[in-house]
Amino acid sequence: MGHVIVTGFVSMDGVITDPDGSGGTPFGGWAFRHGPETVGGDKFRLGDLMDTGVLLLGRNTWELFSRLWPNRTDDFSVKMNKMAKVVATHSLTDLSAFPNSSLMEGTLAEYVRSEPRTIAVTGSLSVIRALQADDLVDEYRLMTLPSIVGAGEKIFGPLDQPVHLKLASVVQAGAASLATYVRP
């Protein structure tokens, strides 16, 4: 099984939904208010993983990304377009809008357990929650922005028992901080 990394924008009160405002929620757009140096480029420090790993996305995030990335030509966008992408969906069949995308086969847990490459999960709360429920997340890279949103989904839902992680690093990224948490 590959290493599973969950990445995401998080508000100070733990909200992860609609950081860019594309969801049209009344509280959306909170992450992008802090400028391009905070949210642009390889903000989650994926680096070589973009060449060797796979990006696992749910349908909604894939649809958003398929409208956002393919027409961009900066260095990060070129790497994003070349990166292997697997989509966890039962409703999409045509993935030609976003290069190097394929449909996930089997269940999410089966796919993750059989994938030898490092898996990065971005957005896709339903995918994140399913991975959390099956205890399949090895690392979190959370970009915490200085916004208190007050409403929206949190990255962690209700738990049956506590989860304990180890802080591996914290770096400033524009107005935000990128904290990496790993299993001890």
Secondary structure as GFF3:
##gff-version 3
##sequence-region A 1 184
A	DSSP	beta_strand	4	11	.	.	.	ID=ss1
A	DSSP	three_ten_helix	32	34	.	.	.	ID=ss2
A	DSSP	alpha_helix	36	39	.	.	.	ID=ss3
A	DSSP	alpha_helix	49	52	.	.	.	ID=ss4
A	DSSP	beta_strand	54	58	.	.	.	ID=ss5
A	DSSP	alpha_helix	59	68	.	.	.	ID=ss6
A	DSSP	alpha_helix	75	82	.	.	.	ID=ss7
A	DSSP	beta_strand	84	88	.	.	.	ID=ss8
A	DSSP	beta_strand	101	103	.	.	.	ID=ss9
A	DSSP	alpha_helix	108	114	.	.	.	ID=ss10
A	DSSP	beta_strand	119	122	.	.	.	ID=ss11
A	DSSP	alpha_helix	125	133	.	.	.	ID=ss12
A	DSSP	beta_strand	139	145	.	.	.	ID=ss13
A	DSSP	beta_strand	166	173	.	.	.	ID=ss14
A	DSSP	beta_strand	176	182	.	.	.	ID=ss15
###
